[in-house]
Amino acid sequence: MDMIWTVPLKALEPYHPFNRAVWMPERITRSGVARAIREGRFERKPFSNTSCEEKYGWDISRHESRVAHLVVNPAPDPVDIDIGIEGPPMDGVMVEGNHRMAAAVYRYDTTLQAVVSGLVDRAYRLLQPRGIVMSQTVTNGNLCTISYEDIRNALEEDAAYTMQCVPGDGAEAVIAAVNQGIDAHLEACFIKERGDNYEWVGGRLCCVVSRESLPTLIRRLLESEDEASVRLGDDILCSLNFDETGKHYEGD
């Protein structure tokens, strides 16, 4: 599910085209964009709409002219940002809409609208979207609150939570929870990079849920209006040695 975030441009500073080469070995410059504006050189055609052959004809001056056009005529559509695993290339941060981002930076805008995909938890830490508070608790069937941290601590370090469900007894609830993708809490519970896996084997849904994703899965089950989903969420908490009041106790 696509979600539009309001991202502080300060968080994107290492990735915008004034600070790194995007289209060719050299970078665009503020002075180059200012010169394009002064000379009335405004490239109206989006770079993404040009053919591969045409793109080879774009030099730095033309890219600066495109940014100049967007400075004067801000685009209403958000940029796309995909957050991957930390490391090369570009620290796992891929941006589609670099000319729009450069125009916002040139205007000294403070924020940028972006459709964010990929690793949601890392995206939240890296981009620090405004006006959003991530939930860090779940509420069980008895309306008792349990923190994400307590749920994760109930698992052994680096361990995943495993379970098997069958149709009519939990499988549908898990599928509905997982299929939400990224939810309003900016969280997901099926991220392969974490080790999450949900697979049908011999008529059973075999679930491997990482420490990071488990609280989100439990929260979604407990927030459901489906009685079977809530019951499964409570059963998972019980298997982790949480009692009905939300207190954790040491198992046998």
C-alpha positions in Angstrom: 0.0 0.0 0.0 1.4 3.4 -1.0 1.6 6.1 1.7 2.6 9.7 1.2 4.9 11.0 3.8 5.9 14.6 4.6 9.7 14.2 4.8 12.0 16.9 6.1 14.4 17.8 3.3 17.2 17.9 5.9 16.9 14.1 6.2 17.4 13.8 2.4 20.5 16.1 2.4 23.0 13.3 1.6 20.9 12.1 -1.3 19.8 15.2 -3.2 21.5 16.1 -6.6 23.4 19.1 -5.3 25.3 16.8 -3.0 25.9 13.8 -5.1 26.2 12.9 -8.8 22.9 11.4 -10.0 22.8 11.4 -13.8 26.5 11.6 -14.8 29.9 11.9 -13.0 29.4 15.7 -12.4 26.8 17.2 -10.2 24.4 20.0 -10.9 25.0 23.3 -9.0 22.9 26.0 -7.5 24.7 28.6 -9.7 23.9 26.5 -12.8 20.2 26.4 -11.9 20.3 30.2 -11.1 21.9 30.8 -14.5 19.2 28.8 -16.2 16.5 30.8 -14.5 18.2 34.1 -15.3 18.6 33.1 -19.0 15.0 31.8 -19.2 16.2 28.2 -20.0 13.3 26.0 -18.8 13.2 22.4 -19.8 9.6 21.4 -19.7 10.0 17.7 -20.7 10.4 15.3 -17.8 13.6 13.3 -17.9 11.7 10.1 -17.2 9.6 10.7 -20.3 12.5 10.7 -22.7 13.8 7.7 -24.6 17.0 6.0 -23.7 18.6 7.6 -26.8 17.4 11.0 -25.8 18.7 10.7 -22.3 22.3 10.4 -23.6 21.8 13.9 -25.0 21.1 15.4 -21.6 24.1 17.3 -20.3 24.4 19.0 -16.9 23.1 22.2 -18.4 19.9 20.6 -19.5 19.4 18.9 -16.1 19.8 22.3 -14.5 17.3 23.7 -16.9 14.8 21.0 -15.9 15.3 21.9 -12.2 14.9 25.6 -13.1 11.5 24.8 -14.7 10.4 22.9 -11.5 11.7 25.8 -9.3 9.3 28.2 -11.1 6.6 25.6 -11.7 6.5 23.2 -8.6 5.2 19.7 -9.5 2.2 18.6 -7.4 3.1 14.9 -7.5 5.3 13.4 -4.8 8.7 11.8 -5.4 9.2 8.1 -4.9 11.7 6.9 -2.4 12.6 3.2 -1.9 14.5 2.3 1.2 16.6 -0.8 1.1 19.2 -2.5 3.2 21.9 -0.1 4.4 25.0 -0.2 2.1 25.9 0.5 -1.5 24.6 1.7 -3.8 23.7 5.1 -2.3 23.2 3.7 1.1 20.2 1.7 -0.1 18.2 4.8 -0.8 16.7 5.1 -4.3 14.9 8.3 -5.4 12.6 8.7 -8.4 12.1 12.4 -8.8 15.5 13.9 -8.3 14.7 17.0 -10.4 11.7 17.7 -8.2 13.7 17.2 -5.1 16.5 19.5 -6.4 13.9 22.2 -7.1 12.6 21.9 -3.6 16.1 22.2 -2.2 16.8 25.2 -4.4 13.7 27.0 -3.1 14.8 26.2 0.5 11.6 24.3 1.1 11.6 22.5 4.5 9.7 19.4 3.5 9.0 17.2 0.6 6.0 14.9 -0.2 7.2 11.4 -0.9 5.7 8.0 -1.6 7.9 5.7 0.5 8.4 1.9 0.0 10.8 -0.7 1.1 12.0 -1.2 4.7 9.5 0.8 6.6 11.2 0.8 10.0 14.5 2.0 8.4 12.6 4.5 6.3 11.0 6.0 9.5 14.3 6.2 11.3 16.1 7.7 8.2 13.5 10.1 6.9 11.8 11.1 10.2 8.4 12.0 8.6 6.5 14.7 10.4 3.2 14.4 12.1 3.4 10.6 12.5 3.8 8.7 15.8 4.5 5.0 15.5 2.5 2.8 17.8 4.7 1.0 20.3 2.1 -1.0 22.2 -0.6 -3.6 21.6 -3.8 -4.0 23.5 -5.0 -7.5 24.3 -8.5 -8.9 24.4 -8.8 -7.7 28.1 -7.8 -4.2 27.0 -4.4 -4.5 28.8 -1.4 -2.8 27.1 1.8 -4.6 26.2 4.8 -2.8 24.8 6.5 -3.8 21.6 9.8 -4.1 23.5 8.3 -6.6 26.0 7.0 -8.7 23.1 10.4 -8.8 21.5 12.2 -9.5 24.8 9.9 -12.5 25.3 11.7 -14.1 22.3 15.3 -15.4 22.6 17.8 -13.0 21.1 17.8 -13.3 17.2 15.0 -15.8 17.4 12.0 -15.7 15.2 8.4 -16.7 16.2 7.1 -19.8 14.4 3.6 -21.2 14.2 1.4 -23.2 11.9 -2.2 -22.4 11.2 -4.9 -24.3 9.2 -7.9 -23.0 7.3 -10.7 -22.2 9.7 -8.3 -22.0 12.6 -6.1 -18.9 12.3 -4.8 -19.1 8.7 -7.3 -16.6 7.3 -6.6 -14.2 10.2 -2.9 -14.3 9.5 -3.4 -13.8 5.8 -5.7 -10.8 6.4 -3.1 -9.2 8.8 -0.2 -9.8 6.5 -1.9 -8.5 3.4 -2.4 -5.0 4.8 1.1 -4.2 3.7 2.3 -0.9 5.2 -0.5 0.3 7.5 -1.4 3.6 9.1 1.2 3.0 11.8 3.9 2.9 9.0 4.6 -0.7 9.9 4.6 -4.0 8.0 4.9 -7.7 9.2 6.1 -9.3 6.0 9.6 -8.1 5.2 11.7 -10.7 3.6 14.9 -8.9 4.6 14.0 -9.5 8.2 13.4 -13.2 7.6 9.6 -13.1 7.6 8.0 -16.0 5.7 4.4 -17.2 5.3 4.1 -20.4 3.2 1.6 -23.1 2.6 3.0 -26.6 3.3 0.8 -29.6 3.3 -2.4 -27.7 3.9 -0.9 -25.7 6.7 0.2 -22.0 6.8 3.7 -22.1 8.2 4.7 -18.8 9.6 8.1 -17.5 10.5 7.9 -14.0 12.0 10.9 -12.0 12.9 11.4 -10.2 16.2 10.9 -6.8 14.5 7.6 -7.9 12.8 6.0 -9.9 15.5 4.5 -7.0 17.5 3.0 -5.6 14.3 1.3 -8.9 13.5 -0.1 -9.2 17.0 -1.4 -5.6 17.0 -3.2 -6.2 13.7 -4.8 -9.4 14.9 -5.9 -7.7 18.1 -7.2 -4.6 16.3 -9.4 -6.7 14.0 -13.1 -6.8 14.3 -12.9 -10.6 13.6 -13.3 -12.6 16.8 -11.0 -15.4 15.5 -8.2 -12.8 14.8 -8.4 -11.4 18.3 -8.3 -14.9 19.8 -5.2 -15.8 17.7 -3.5 -12.6 18.9 -4.2 -13.4 22.5 -3.1 -17.0 21.9 0.3 -15.8 20.5 0.7 -13.6 23.6 -0.1 -16.5 25.8 2.5 -18.7 24.1 5.0 -15.9 24.9 4.1 -16.2 28.6 1.9 -13.0 28.9 -1.0 -13.4 31.2 -4.5 -11.9 30.7 -3.4 -8.7 32.5 -0.5 -8.2 30.0 2.2 -9.1 32.5 5.0 -11.4 31.4 6.0 -14.3 33.5 8.9 -16.8 33.3 7.8 -20.1 31.6 8.8 -23.5 32.7 
